[in-house]
Amino acid sequence: MSDPNLVYSGAGQEVVVEGVSFRVEIFRLEHENEWTLEVVDENGTSTVWDDIFRSDTEALDVAVTTIRSDPKVLEHSAMEMSFHFATENDPIRRRYCQPLLYT
């Protein structure tokens, strides 16, 4: 069985707040309709929402609202908000999340 294909939304983007850069990535499995949200800070720390979203624009709105409300909220509230932290070496991330290249 091959690994599932990921579809990346064109809504993903870089968000900069108070000089801190965040990369917003929104993706779904090829045969699914619901989107997953991941925010990566400038240190490469990944925060993936446990919630899934009906649309990529809904996911983007949540990401931007969260980041703009307090850029540190991702760092300080992650456990309370039930986020999953992944690193580049996380076996699940390596298997299912292809990195995005921004030029």
C-alpha positions, -999 to +999 in steps of 0.1 A: +000+000+000+014+034-010+014+065+012-016+087+008-012+118-014-015+152+003-032+181-014-019+215-002-042+245-002-033+277-020-045+295+011-014+286+030+009+316+035+034+334+057+020+355+085+043+380+103+032+395+136+054+418+157+084+407+136+077+370+143+072+349+111+048+320+110+042+297+080+006+285+077+002+252+060-032+238+051-036+203+036-058+173+033-056+138+021-063+134-016-097+116-011-109+136+019-128+168+020-117+182+054-086+202+059-058+200+085-040+232+098-004+234+107+015+265+118+053+265+118+072+292+137+105+307+126+124+281+148+108+253+129+084+243+157+052+228+142+018+231+158-009+209+142-045+214+152-064+183+163-096+199+149-103+195+112-119+222+090-146+221+064-128+246+042-092+258+038-105+294+043-119+284+077-085+269+087-067+301+075-091+323+095-084+303+127-046+304+121-045+341+115-069+349+144-048+328+168-015+342+157-027+378+157-044+375+191-011+367+207+019+353+188+030+335+220-003+317+224+010+289+202+039+284+225+022+289+259-013+274+253-004+244+232-011+218+258-044+235+269-056+239+234-049+202+226-024+208+198+001+182+186+037+193+183+058+177+156+094+181+147+111+174+114+121+140+128+086+130+139+079+097+120+043+107+113+053+141+099+080+125+078+056+099+064+026+121+057+037+157+055+058+167+026+077+200+032+066+231+014+092+252-003+087+289-004+107+310-029 
